[in-house]
């Protein structure tokens, strides 16, 4: 019989690379309740608790909310081995995309540094790993019945590599402008911030589908609720998601939406 070890909260924190406060929070909300307590009242975790914690941390890495993770783990049909295999497959796909993106960055750096000589840049390699369809199935499930989704699919199917490059350059420039305003302490409801939000709306309108101010305001709620959007935006500046969504709402209100 395998002996079941007991771990104090500080040990678990060190093993998992999380804070003690995080473990206390998980206990308080019922997400990770230690299996036992010492006579002195200290939390004691066993191997099953650590496996559950691993699932929580993997779920967070995959962009799930704590509530989504809790519902999954507490589902009577939860099969830990099956879920681990599925998570391994998803993380492998992400690792492959990341490796491809690193190669694409190296390709761009080689061109910028002149290491390619007179050789033309490999445009296909430049966009390795940048998969605009990675959320296509989810988008179809959420919005497949809408005219906006159909229009976006119709437009993007005709995009060339140059079109995708122009789109990314345009979006990067807008994020940089918004991040600069954030760093300067500009209020999100200022004219400057609202003007950037308006240019974001027009960019969506031009590249994907007609985007009214009301629709843009609804998109702001999506940016806040989906950690993948927030993670992508905050890469351009810490706190940019909150700043930009407030600017979008202020801009929508400015235009009567």
N, C-alpha and C positions, 0 to 999 in steps of 0.2 A: 504494500500500500504506500502510495506517495505521501510523504509528510507535507502537511500544509503549513507554510511559513506565515508568520505574522509580521506586519510592517507598521511602524509608527508613521505618522503623517509626514514628518520631516524626511524620512527615508524615501517615501513614495514621491515626494516633491523632487528630491535629488535624482531618483531613478528616471522619472518621466520628464524632467526639465520644466516643471510648472511650479508656480508659487504655492506656498501653504495656504495663502488666502484663496487661491483658485479652488483648491481641494475643499476648503471650508464652504465655499459658495456652492460647489457641486453637491455637497452634503445637504446644505440648507434647502436647495430646490428639489432634492430627491433624485438627482441624476446619478450620483455616486455616493451611496450611503455605506460607510464602512461596516463590515460584517460583524464586528465586535467592538467592545470598549474594555479598556483595562479597569482594574479595581479603582484606579484613580480617575477614571473617566476619560482617558486618552483614546483617541480614535485608533483602531487597529484594522488594517487591511490584509486580506489574504490574496492568494494567487488569482482567484476568480475576480476579485475586485480590480486587480491590476489589468486583467484581460478586458474588463469592462472599460477601464480608463483608456486603454489603448484604442478601443472602438470610438470613444468620445473624441480623442485627439485625431484619429484618422478622419472621422466625420467632419470635424472642424476644418481639417486640411482640404477636404473635398467640398467645402463651402456650405455645409449643412448648419442649420441653426441648432441651438441646444435643445429646443423643443422637438424638432424633427428627430434628433438623435435619441432623445428620451423615448419617443413613441416607438421608434424602431427597436430599441433594446428591450422595451417592456412588452413588445408584441409576443404573444404566446408561441407564434410560429417562427420566431427568430432562430435562425440556424447559424451559429457563430462561424463554423467552418465554411459554409457556403458563402456567407457575407465576406469573410476574409479573402476567399478566392476571387470574388467579384471586385473587391477593393484592390487586390493585387493587380488584376488585369487593368483596372482603370488607372492606377498609379504607373503601371508600366507604359500605358499609352501616353500619359502625361510626360513621363521621363523621355520617351522617344521624341515627343514634340519639342520638349525643352532642348534635347541634344541637337535636333534639327535647327532650332532657333539659334543656338550657340554657333553652329556652323554658318548660318546665314549672317550673323554678326561678324564672324571672322572674315567672311567674304567681303562684307562692306568695309571693314577695317583695312583689309589688304588693298582694296581699291583706293581708299582715302589716303593711305600711307604710301601709295605709289609702288607697292610690292608686286602689282600685276603688270607693271611696265606698260606696253602698248596694247596688252591683251584686253579685249572688251570684257566688261563685267558680266558674269553669268546671272542674268535676270531671274532665271528659274531658281538658282541657288539662293539668290537674295531673299526670296520669300519662302524658303523651306521652313516648315514648322508653323507658319502663320496661316492657320486654317479658319477662314471666315465661316465655315459651315459647322464648326464644332458644336454649336448649340442649335443646329437647324431643327433637329427632331423636337427639342423642347419648345422652340419657337413655334413650330407647326402645331404642337399640342396646345399651346397657350393661345395663339392668335391665328391659327390656320384658317379660321372661318371669317376673318376680317378682310376688308378691302385693302387695308394698309399692308397686311402680310403678303397678299397676292401681288400688290404693286411692287413691294420690295423685292420679291422673288423675280418678278419680271425684269426689273431694272438690273439687279446684281448678276443675273445669268448672262448679261451681255457685257459685264465688266472685263476689261483686259487687265493684264498685269500692271500696265501703266496707270489705269484707272484706280486700282487698289492702292498703288503707291501715292497717287495724288490725294486720295481720300485720307490715307494715314498721315501724310504730311500736313494736310489741312487740319485734321483732328489734333495732331501733336502741337501745332502752332496755337490752336485755341486753348488747349490744356495749359500750355506754357504761359499764355496771357492771363488765364484765370489764376494760375498758381502765383504769378507775380503780384496780382492784386491782393491775393490772400496774404502773402508775405509782407506786403506793404501795410496791412491792417485796414484795407478798404472794406467798408461794410458791404455785405452781399446785396443790400437793397439800394446801393448807390447807382448812379447813372452808368458809371463805367462797368460795374459788375453786370447790371442788367443788359447792357449792350453786348457784352461777351455771351451772355445766355441767349440773346436773340440771334447772334451769329451761329451758335450751336444749333438752334432750332432751324435756321435757314439751311445749315449744312445737311441736317437730316432730311429736310424738305427737298433739297436739290439732289441728294444722292439716293435716297431710299423710298420715301413716300410723302404725300402731303401731310405736313405736321402742323396742325393748328396750335395756338397757344394753350388751349385746353388739353390737347393730347400731350404737349410738352410737359405740362404740369403733372399729368398722370405718369409720364415717364420718370419724373423726378422721384415719385413715390417708389417706383420700381428700382431705381438706382440705390435708394436707401435700404430697401428690403432684401435685395439680392446681394449677398456678400461678394459675389464675383464682380459685379459692376463696381462696388465700392473699392475692392482691392485694385482693380484696374485704374480707377480714377486717382486713388491715393498714391499710386506709384509716381504721379506727377507732382505731388505735394501733400504732405500730411494734413489731413482735415479737408482736402479739396472736395470730397463728396458732399459733406455737409454745407460747405460754402456754395458750391455750384447749385445744389438743389434749392437752397434758399434764394439764390439769384434767379433761378428759373421761375420759381413761384412769384417772386416780386415782379419779374418781367411779364408774366402772364397777367397778374393783377393790373399792371400798368396798361395793358392792352385790353382790359375789361373781361378777362377770362377767370 
